């Protein structure tokens, strides 16, 4: 388990790239690389996801898919991962995600980033990588834990 302190959004974005590189090395040979994000509102989950998507070559603007639940972003051809899926589990349960076909997505060669993943732990496979966000002592400071 690694623990980081960031001092603002730029710091969190830099850390996202670093964690992505490490996560790719830990990725399973089959199925998706799953990054499960947990933390309070405003703790940095979406900022982290935006930087991760940019590092993967996604050109489109990334917004939290709270009302859409899930968005898919095709990744550049040189990547061994076909898609980046951004899921927001804040307003849904496991059965809602099953209806959307999330179990299939978790078995594809993609990268799946799930905000509020602690709400759907029961559907996530072994090998899911967890990133926890907590507010720090200063206004823009965040404590980020990665395992």
N, C-alpha and C positions, 0 to 999 in steps of 0.2 A: 504494500500500500504506500502510495506517495501522497504527500500533502504539500500544497502550494498556497502562497498568498499572492494575490494580484492587487495592484493599486488602482486599477481602472479598466475601462473597456479595451484599450490597446493592449494592455498586459494580458487580459483574458484571451484576446484574439491570438496573441503570440503563443500562449500556452496551448490553445486549441490545436495549432499546427504541430506542436511538440507531442502532445498526447496522441494525435492522429498518427504520426509516424510510428510511435511505440505500439499503438493499437493494431496497425497494419502488420507489424511483425508478429503479433500474437493472434492474428486472424486464423480462424479454422480453415483447413484445406477445402472443406465443403461447407456450403451454407453461407449465411450472411455474417458479416462483422457487425455485432450489435453493441451500440453504446447507449447505455441506459442512464439518463440524466435525472437526478432528483434534487430538489431544493425549493425553497420558498419563492413566491412571486417576486420578480425583480432581482433574483440572485445571480443571473447571468447565463441561464440555459440557452436562450435564443441568441445572445451575443456569441456564445461559444459555437453554436450550430452554424451561424452565419460565417464565422471564420473558417470552420471546418469545411464547409461547402466551397468557399472561395479557394482554399488550399487544394481541393479536389478538382478545381477547374470549372465549377458551376458559375455561369455568368449571370443567371437570373437572380433577382433580389429575393432573399429568404426572409419570410415573415413566419411567425408562429402560426401553425395551422389549427388554432384552437377550435374554430367553427367548421373547418373542412376536415379535421381529424388527421388527414394524411396527404402528403404531397410527394410526388416522384420527380426526381431530376436525373435525366440521363447523364452518365459520366463520359468523359472523353474516351475514345477507342483504345488508347494506350494503357488504360487502367484495367486491372484484372477484375475489377468490380464493374458491373453493368449499370447500376443505378444507385443513387442516394435516395433513401426514403426518410422523410422527416415526419414523425408521428407525434401528435400531442394527445396524451391520454388523460388530460385533465377532466374532460366531460364524458368520458366513455368507460365502459367496463370490458372485461375479457370477452364476453359474448358479442358485444358490438364489434370488436376487432376481428373476431372469428368470421363474422358475416362479411366483413370487408376483405377477407382473404389474407390476413396478416400471417397466419401460420405458413402459407405458401411463400410469402415474401421472406420470412425468417430462414427459409431453406434455399433461397436463391443466392447466387454470387453477387451480393450487393452490400452496401453499407446502410445500416438502419440506425437512425438516431431517434430516441424516444424521450420526449420531455414528459415529466411526471410518471416515469417508468415504475416507480414504487407502487403505483396504483394497480399495476397489471403484472406483478412479479410472477404470478402463477402460470402465465403463458410463455415466459421468457426461458430459453434453453440454457443449459449448463454452458459456461464459457462466455456468457454475457459480461461485458466490461462495464463497471459502474463508475460514474462520475458524479460526485456529490458537491453541491454548491451551497455555501453558507455566507451570510452577510458577515463582514469583518467589523472591526472596531471603528474604523473611519467610514465616512459616507460611501466612497467608491471602492472600498477594500472588500475582497472576497477571499474566503477560504475554500479551496477546491481540492477534493480528495479523489484520487484515481487508483483503482485496483485492477 
